Amino acid sequence: MNQHNPSGLRAIRAHGAAVPRSWVPAASGLACQVIGLLDLLNAVFPGFRRSRMHGLLGDLPGGVTTLAAVGSLTSGLLLLLLGHALRRRKRRAWRAVVALLPVSAALHLLHRHEPAAAAVPLVLLLVILVHRREFYAAADPRTRLRALAGLLGLGTLSVLLGLVIVSVHPASGDRGPAMAERLEQVVYGLFGAEGPIRYTSERAADLVGWSLGTLGLLTALTTAYLALRPETPDPVLGAEDEARARALLDRCGARDSLGYFALRRDKSMVFSPSGKAAIAYRVVSGVMLASGDPIGDVEAWPGAIKVFMAAARAHAWVPAVVGCSETGGEVWARETGLDALELGDEAVVDVPGFSLSGRAMRNVRQMVKRIGRNGYTCRVRRVAELDDAERQRIGDAAARWRGTAVERGFSTALGRFGDPADDGCIVVTAHRAPDPAAGEDPAGDDLKAVLHFVPWGPEGISLDLMRRDRSADPGLNELLIVASLEAAAGLGVRRVSLNFAVFRSALARGERLGAGPVLRVWRGLLVFASRWFQIESLYRFNAKFQPVWEPRFLLFPQTRDLPRIGLAVMRAEAFITLELPTVGRARRRTPAVPSPGRAENQPSG
């Protein structure tokens, strides 16, 4: 079972009787950041050293931990990093601070001979040791190797560059410095101290000093970042977890239209202690991001949520949920205290009540008839009815029509097509024979568009993929959806979930008569953003089929976490694909025949 239960989670359970004192990590982190800020001021602004604030700095740990301005700058930035990690209860940051505080106290005694000033870091050390259980967040063991590799690699590069810098600047004296002296100068300079070499001008000495100090600063900050960065496990849905999740969906899959998307194989999964509920998630940029509602028995949801939140606390991940229903949001909020934001609406069409007749369906009806006259036909089949060649043909066409360099999707995408485990899915294809009179190859492929639906319990399906040939006639997507809805009853389907419309209610209310100025401005911003993202177009497209709108929500701990969570969602959905280089970690490869999420679906015909 793919559950994260390292030492940090065991520590929570072992000391479960103690109520976490949130002020201890927050106060410790703030103290480190204040000290770091004062160090930065001391390093950057020379006049600050003669101010009253500089006198107070001598009574704080870290104020005398540097030998030069560059060292002070390095110390300040490192303390800022440690402060952030302490606030997130990182055990490794706590250990670093525990090691640094006695050093700071010793420096006060050795260099300033002030026992009172040396007592300050010792008092802080005592407080942190007494409340050591507050700092339980586990770190990724791989970050130690990355930090060590970064230190060795960047340290070696800094020394080599430092030797070049020292060698090209003339030193005073008749003979040039020996290699041992140059190396000593570089090592001292990387730590912000003066070396044995004296230069012909003050300008050359400053240039060498600041250059070496900058190299040392970059090396130290990079190493600290690699050591303190949050754990990001490789998201993999194992065969055992997938089998258990499928069993839960067989029993309770009708409750949530997004339940089947929990079977994406680039997600991890945690289960309730009873095994009757599970939550699919992925860790992105330090955010533990769950998608949709928990799957399984609603009565067992709280147990799965508690396991999820314990794992988030154990690793200092920010917990968040994207795309949950109103019922799911209420359970999450009740069990965790998370706040909720309405993210948009899901379009659900009732199959027995759908009809092309009536004035409201006039445009769709005319478009479908026109496409039919142009020679397009549709086929609606279970994936189980496709042979291997047909599966490969449709998968290749979908990949060819993708339109983006990377696959998109997380919360509303399965991420694959034609897998034997997904034989219950439904595929709808549009075909038109090549027209030689129009210059088309008579032997060309007649496949022009494809829809892919995943099961939503025994009587529902949920749209996963919508792709078409860019050269096909407008209105083809409307034809495919109408064909799906008309054939649904024969397949035992009574409800169909279509695309998800982000901020649909704001767009709908903002265009009504009497809408307030704030709502109109918000709608205007959404319309403006629709130039780059499918916001208004998806809403308009879905509205053509007279759906029932089901709200979906984003749950988050605090408002200040929203930017970080928003970035994580964008990365998970592959709208942001920038990957920072990592050391000692191979990136997971994309499946051979993947599929995109609804975010990439093409709304217009």
N, C-alpha and C positions, 0 to 999 in steps of 0.2 A: 504494500500500500504506500502510495506516494505522499506521505505526510511529513512535515518538517517538525521534528520534536527533539532539537538539540539540547545542550546543557542549559540554555537560557529558559526554555519552557519547563524543564525539570526543576529549575530554581524557583519558578513561579509556583509550581505545585508544592514544592517542599516547604515554602514559606507562605503558603496561601492564607494562613491566619492573620498575617500582618497586612494591614491596609496600606497601600502605597501612599507615601507622603509626597504629593506632587510638587510641593514647594522646595524640597531638597534638591532634586535635579535642576529645577528652574533657577534657584538661587545660586547653585554652584556654577551653572553655565553662564549666568549673568555676571558673576564675579570674574570668571576667566575672561569674558569678553570685554568687561570694563578695564581690566588690567591690560589686556591686549591693545585696546584702544589708546590707553595712556602711553604704552610703549611706542605705538605708532606715532603719536603726537610728539613724543620725546625724540624720535628718530628723524621725523620729517621737518619739524619746525624748530630751528635752533633757539629761538627766543623762548620757547616753552621751558627750556632747561633752567631759565632764570626766573620763572614764574613761581607763584605760591603753589600752584598745582604740582609742580615738579618736586617741591618739598614733601607734599603728601604722597607722591609716588614712591618715595623711599620707604614708606611704611607698608607697602603692598608687595606681595610675592610677585616676582617677575620684573620689578622695577630695576633691579641691579643684576639681572641675568645676562646682560650683554656687555661686550668689550668695546664695541664701536657702534656707529649709527646703523650700519647694515645688520649687525647682530641684533640690535634693538628692533629693527624692522622685522627681521625674521621671527624673533620671539613674539612680537605682537600678533603677527599673522597666525602663527601656530597656536597661540592662546585663543584667538578667535575661532579657529577650527575646533580646538578641543572644547571650547565652551558650547558650541553647537552640538557636538557629540555627547557631551555630558547632559545637556538638556534632554536628549533623546535616550538617556539611561544606558549609553554604550559602556559595556564593561571594560573594553580595551582602552577607551578614553579615561575611565576612572583610574586604571592602572598607571597610565602615563602621568596623570596629575599627581597621584600618590608618589610616584618616583621623582617628580619635579619639585614638589613643595619642600622636602628636606634639603635639596640642593640649594633652593632659594634661601632657606633659613641659614644654611652654612655660609653662603656668600655674604649675607648681612653681617654675620659675626666676623668673618675674615676680613672683609673690605671696609665695612662701616663701623664695626665694633659697637653695635647698638643692639643689646639683648631684647629691648622692647620691640624693635622692628622685626627682629628674627622670630619673635613669638607669634606674630600675625600669621605667617604661613603654617606654623605648627598648630595653631588653633584651628585653622581651616582644614588641615590634615586630620586632626582629631574628629572634626565634625563629619568629614567624608568617610572616615573609617567606621565611625559609629553607625552611620546610615549606609553602609556598604551594600545592604540588600536592595537599596533603591536602584542600584546600577546593575541590572541583570541582563540587559539586551545583548544577545550573542552576536558575534561578528562572523562573517564568512571566513572559514579557515584558509580559503584560497587567497584572501587579501594579504595574508602574511607573506606568502610567496611572491605575490605581485609587488608588495612594498619592498621586499628584499631585492627582487630583481630590478625594480626601478631605482633603488638606492645604488646598487652596484653599477648598473648601466649608466645612469645619469652622473653618478659620482666619477666614474672613469672618464666619461666624456668631458665633464667639467674640469678635471685635472689636466687632460690633454689640451683643451682650449686655454686653460689658465697658463700652461707652460708656453703656449704660443704668444699669449698676451704679454707675459712677463719678458719673453725673449725679444720681442720687437720694440720694446721701449727701452732706450738707453739708460743705464745706471751710472751713478757717479763713480769716479775712480778710474785708474788707468786700465785695469783689467776687468773683463766682464765677470759676472758672478758664475760660480760653478753650478753644475746641474743639481747638486744637493741643495745649494742655496735657493735655486729657482723653485725646486720642488717644495722646500720649506716655505718660501714666500707664497706659493699657490695654496698650500694647506692652511696657513694662517689666514690668508685672504678670503678663502671660502667660508671661514668662521667669523669674518668681520674684524679680524685683528691685523695689526701691522707686522710685517715680516722683517727679515734682516737686511733686505736690499734697500738702498737709498737711491733716489732718482735725481736726475739733473734739474728737474723743475717740479714745482708743486703741482702744476697742472698734470704732468705725467703721473705723479704719485696718486693724485685723486682719480685719474682715469683708470689706472690699474686697480686701485682699491675698490672703486665702485663696480668695475667689471667683474672682478672676482667675487665680490659680495653678491652681485646679482645672480651669478652662476650658483653660488651656494644657496641663495634664497630659493631659486627655482627647484633645485634638488631637494631641499628640505620640504617645501610645500607639496611637491609631487609625491614624495614618499609619505607624507602625512595624509594626503588625500587618498592614496591607495590603501593605507592602513585603516582609515576610518570610514571609508565609503560603505554604504549599506550593502548587505548581501543581496545578490540577484541570482537565485537558483535557476537552472535551466528548466523551463516548463515542459514537462513531459507527462502525458497521460498513459500510465502503464496499462498492460493488458488486463491485470487483475482489477485495477480501479475502473477501467472502462466496462468490464463485465458487470461489476457491481452497480455502476451508474446506469447501464442499460436495464438491469433488473428493476431499479427504482423508477425509471421512465416507463417501463411496461406497466407498473402498478399505478403510478401517479403522474404520468406524462401529460395528461389532459389539462392539468391545472395551469401550466405556463407555456405560452407559444414559443418561448426562447429556450425551453428546457433541453431540446435536442442539441442545441449549440454548445452545451456543456461537454459534449463529446469531442470537441476540437482536441487534437492531440498535442497542441502546444499550450495546453493549460494543465495546471496541477489541480489536485482535488483533496479536500479534507472531508471526513465523515463524522457524523454524530457518534457518541459512544455506543448507541444502540445499533448503528449501521443502517438506520431507516431514513436518513437524510444526508445530503452531501452538498458541498459548495465548490464550484469550479472557479479558479482564480489564476492570475498571473502576477508576478512581482515585476513592476516596471518603475525604474527611477526611484526606488525606495517606497513605492506605493503598492500595497497588497490589494489588488484590484479584482473584486468579484464581479461576475457578469450575470444578469438576470436574477431570478429568485432561486433560493435553494431548491434542489430537486428532492423528491421523496415526500414522505408523510409530513403534513404541516405540523402535527404535534411534535415531531422530532426536530423541527427547524431550530428551536432555541439551543438544543445540544450542539448542532453543527455550527451555529453562530458562535457559541462559547469557545469551541475548539479553534475556529477561525481567528477570533479576537485574541486568544492566548498566543497563537503563533505570531500574530502581528506584534503583540507586546514583546514577545521573546526576542524578536529580531529588530525592534524599533522601526517597523514598517508602519506607514500611515494607512489605516484601513479605509477602504472606499468601496462603494457598490455602484455599478453603472447599469442602467436599463432594468431596474426592478419594477414590479407592478405596485399598485397601491397597497394591496394586501401584504406583499413582501416588504414594502417600505415600512409599514406599520409595525411588523414583527421586528425588523432590524432596529427601528427607532426605539421600540419598547425594551428590547434586550440590551442595547448598546448605548443608547443616548445619542446616536448619530443624528445629525440634522439632514433635512431633505430639500432638494431643489427639483422642481418639475422640469424635466429635460426635453420632453416632447411627447408625441402621441403615436401610437401604433395603429395602423389602419386595418381593421378586421371586417371582412365581408361575410354576411350571413348568406350561405348558398341557397337555401330555400326561398329567401326573399329577394334574390337578385333577378333582375329582368332588364332587357334592353329597351323595353317599351317606356313611353312617357317622355315628357319634354325635357326632364333633367338629364336623360341619357341620349339626347338627340345627337350631340357631337360625337360621342363614342360610337353610336350606331352607324352614323354616316361614315366614319373613319374605317370601321371594320368592314363595311360593305365595299368601300373603295379598294381596300387592300385585297379583299377576296377577288374582286374583278381583275386585279393585276396579276392573278395567278398564284397567290400564296395559299398554302394549305398547312394545317397544323396536325400534329400527332401528340397524343397524351398517353404516356406509358409509365409503368413502374420501372425503376432501374433494374429490377430483377429480370425484366423482359429483354434487356439489351445484352447482346453478346459482347465479347471482349473487344472486337474490332469497332463496334458501334460506340462503346464507352470511350475508347481511345479517340475516335473521330470527334465526338462531341467535346471531350476534354481538351483536345488540341485546338478546336475552333474557339472554345471559350477563352483559352489562354491567348490566342491570337487576337481576339477582339477586346482584350482587357482594357487597353488604352492607357495604362500606367506602367511604370517600370517595376513596381513591386505589387504584391498581392495585398489587398486591404481587407480588414475585417477582424473582429474579435468577439463582440457581444452578440452579433446577429449574423454570423457566418460560420459555416462548417469547416471551411478550409480544404476541402477535397471533393472530388467527384468520381463516382464509379467504383468506390470501394465495395467489396463484397459484403462488408458488415452493414452497408447502407442500402441494401436492396429494397427496403420499404419506402425509399424516397420516390418522388414523382418527377419525371422530366417531361417538359413540353417543348417541342421543337417546331420551328416554322421552315417550310420548304418551298422552293420555287425552281422549276426546271430552267437551266440556262437558255437564254434567247440568242441564237446565232445572228439574228437580224440586228441585234443591238451590239454586236461585236463580242459577245461572251463565248467562252470556250464550251462547246457542246459536251465535252467530257469533264467539265468543272463540277465542283461540289454544289448540290442543291440546298445544302443546309445554310439558313440565313439568320436564325436566331434561336436562343435556348433560354428556358426558365427551369430552375431546379428548386423543388420544394422538399423540405424535411418533414417528418411526421410530427404532429402535435396531438398526441394521444391517438385513440382509435378513430376519431371523427374529425380531425383537423389537420391542416398542413400549413407550413410557415415558409415564406419565400426566403430562399438562400442566395440564389444567383439569377441575374438578369443580364444577358449579353445579346448583342446583335451585330451583324455585319454592318460596318459604317456606310457601305454603299447601298444598303437596303432602303426600301421606301419608308417614309415617315408613317407612323401609325402601327408599325409592326408589333411593338410591345403591347399596345392596346388589344390587338388581335390575339396575342398569346394569352393575356390575362382573361379575356372573355372566353377563349377556348378552354382555359383551365376551369373557370367557374361553371361553364356549361357541362363539362365532363365530370365535375367533382361528385355530383350525386351518384353517378354510376360507379364511382370508386369508393362509395361509402363516406364521403367527406361532406360535412355540414358547415364548416367555417374555414375561411382562408385568411391568413395573416399576410398582409402585403408589406410595403416599405414602411420604415420608421421616419416620421416627419419631425425634425428638430424644431422646438419652439413653435409648434403649430398653433397653439392657442393664442400666442402673442400676435402671430400673423393674422389670424381670423378676427380677433377682437380689435386689432389696430385698424382694420379697414371698415369697421362698422360705423354707422352714423352715431355721432356723440362720443366717440373715443377721445379720451383725455390727451393732453399734450405729451405727457411722459410716455404713454402707450404708443402714440403715433411716432415719437422719436425712436423708441425701441424697435418698432416695426420698420422704420426707415433704415436703421442700422442693419437689421437682418436682410432687408432687400438689397442693400449695398453689398453685404457680405456674400449674397447669392451670386455675385459675379464670379466668385472663385469657388464657392462651395454650393452643393445642391441642397439649398434650404427651402426657398420658395418653390422651386421647380418640383421637388418631391412632394410637397404639400399639394400643389395644384394637380399633379399627376394622380396622386392617391384619391383626391376628392372626386375625380371623375366617376368612380365606381360606387359612390354613395356608401362609404364604410361607416362602421361604428368606431369612434375614436377612443382608444384605451390609453390613458396616460402612463408614462414611464418616468422614473425618477433617478436622480443621482443622490447618493447618500455620502456624507462626509463628516469628519469630526468637528472642524472649526472653519470659520470663514477664511482664516489666513492660510488654510491648507488647499483652498480651491485652485490657485494657480499651479501648484505642484501636481494636484490630481488631474487638472485639465491637461497638463503636459503629458502625464502618464497615459491618459485616455487617448490623446492624439498619437502617441507612440504605439500604443497597443493596436489602434486601428490602422496604423501604418500611414497616417497623414504626415507624420514626422519620422523620417527614416535614418536620421543621423546616428551613427554608432561610434562612440569613442573607442579608440584602440585599447585592447586589453592584453595583459601578459599572462600566458599560460592557460588560455581558455579558448577553445575552438568554438566558433559560432555554429549554431544549429542551421542545417541546410533546409531550404524550402522543399515541401513535398513535390513529387514529380508532376502530378496533375492537380494543382491546388485550385481553389475557387475563391472569389472575393466575397466580402460581406455586403450587406445592403447599402452601406455607405457609398459603394461604388456602382450600385445599380443605375442604369440609365433610365431616367424618368420619361423622357420624351421619345416619341416614336421615331 
